[in-house]
Amino acid sequence: MALPTQIDPRKLALQGNLLEGLVNAADLPRLASSVTSICGPLEARVQFELDESKAKVVRGSANVPVEAVCQRCLDPVEIQVQAEFAVQVIWSEEHLNRVAANYEPWLVVDKMANLNELLEDEILLALPLVNYHDSGQCTGDTFVAEVEPNGDEVVADNPFNVLQQLKK
């Protein structure tokens, strides 16, 4: 089931609603420009509620499979990006000082807010800085040190082995 794009987070929080569903890759343009490709829809679970202090909060999780560039071999690598978030809905920047320490502020100026933008922001923040294939699956593993069972590191076919021998 597709998640709604435009929501009223204040009303949903008062009602204690839970939204679960998918966001199409086409609705995530900033994520698309940050990775090689988006391999599937973004799956999200978003709980709207009032916390102990009656603040309107949104807790949830989102995950999406994306394809990025491996920093060792420069080939595509598929990664699963997962984000967990907890935000407090505020109406204006003057309310920033009212946001509890365990929440991030979500500024919603109008009555309606774009849920896709919130989910996309959280996924963008969760993107790894560098991406690698798993060890042994990367064509760039040629010069990666391997650890022998006795604990010694051995570097196979390293062009600098000759210099290491001269140093000794």
Secondary structure, 3 states (H helix, E strand, C coil): CECCCEECHHHHHHHCCEEEEEECHHHCHHHHHHCCEECCCEEEEEEEEECCCCCEEEEEEEEEEEEEECCCCCCEEEEEEEEEEEEEEECCHHHHHHCCCCCEEEECCCCCEEHHHHHHHHHHHHCCCCCCCCCCCCCCHHHCCEECCCCCEECCCCCCHHHHHHHC
